[in-house]
Amino acid sequence: MLLWELFILAYGLIKITPNNPDNLIKMIKTVDLVKVFRTDEVETTALNKVNIEVQDGEFVAVMGPSGCGKSTLLNILGLLDNPSGGSYLFGETEVAGLKEKQRTNLRKGNIGFVFQSFNLIDELSVYENIELPLLYLKMSASERKKKVEDVMERMKIIHRRNHFPQQLSGGQQQRVAIARAVVTNPKLILADEPTGNLDSANGAEVMALLTELNEDGTTIIMVTHSPSDAEKAHRIIQLFDGHIVTENIQKKL
């Protein structure tokens, strides 16, 4: 899949408006979630009856060995794919089985994605990469400009606004990717190994940014192999062979 296609697929989303004064609204609930990949010769069960709940404002880390189903789960939670069976409630909407266009409409403006490999578009400047999700929301130019400049200031990259991705360090590229993920003010960020391509110093900065976003009210679900990154979360879900084997509460909301 081309990078443009991936981006359009990922950023194509409704707003869930929290109405629970105790900030305990269920953002995500899955019941017996199953994902099976089939070819002519092989059938592989990537997720096997996965049951999770994520509350508004939580920071959840998902861990497990390679091939255990972490990225598959993240793709389904991000409405990039449908499960093969089971129920998935996104807010109060049952989304399992939705058509691609319906999933796209449901995602718009509500979910931000942060990828391990940044997935910035080389032909676009920092400013243009961050602005791109707003174009799909048909926002006015003046409103887009304010939002992009505000988030660049917050991520401390406004001095890089006219640079292109290849002119940036890995840490700077991930800052741009996070800025792009949050510029629409989503309620949920899905992060897939966000520090995987970074050195320890830049990785720590990225985790500090994600923690700050969570403290400001953004729900985060992060797939990671890093125990130190996972410790920043409220809760750790361990996957093994498509099953949840343990859930550890790190800290209360």
Secondary structure, 3 states (H helix, E strand, C coil): CCHHHHHHHHCCCCCCCCCCCCCCCEEEEEEEEEEEEECCCCEEEEEEEEEEEEECCCEEEEECCCCCCHHHHHHHHCCCCCCCEEEEEECCEECCCCCHHHHHHHHCCCEEEEECCCCCCCCCCHHHHHHHHHHCCCCCHHHHHHHHHHHHHHCCCHHHCCCCHHHCCHHHHHHHHHHHHHCCCCCEEEEECCCCCCCHHHHHHHHHHHHHHHHCCCEEEEECCCHHHHCCCCEEEEEECCEEEEEEECCCC
